[in-house]
Amino acid sequence: MDIQTLRARIAVIESKRETLIQLLEQPNLGTLRIDVNQALEELEDLIAEFKRTFPEAV
């Protein structure tokens, strides 16, 4: 897989972050809030790791 493909896939993943943030703002999530928060944390970790691993791709 080349760097352009990786960069494009990370851009798609980054675009999903806003959706998770909007979900967290919903008052009726109940215990699902824990899962959404976990997904958001893992997504941010993935993006940070990508940027550390491929600093030239950012």
Secondary structure as the mmCIF struct_conf table of DSSP 4:
data_model
#
loop_
_struct_conf.conf_type_id
_struct_conf.id
_struct_conf.beg_label_comp_id
_struct_conf.beg_label_asym_id
_struct_conf.beg_label_seq_id
_struct_conf.end_label_comp_id
_struct_conf.end_label_asym_id
_struct_conf.end_label_seq_id
HELX_RH_AL_P HELX_RH_AL_P1 ILE A 3 LEU A 24
TURN_TY1_P TURN_TY1_P1 GLU A 25 GLU A 25
TURN_TY1_P TURN_TY1_P2 PRO A 27 ASN A 28
TURN_TY1_P TURN_TY1_P3 GLY A 30 THR A 31
HELX_RH_AL_P HELX_RH_AL_P2 LEU A 32 THR A 53
HELX_RH_3T_P HELX_RH_3T_P1 PRO A 55 ALA A 57
#
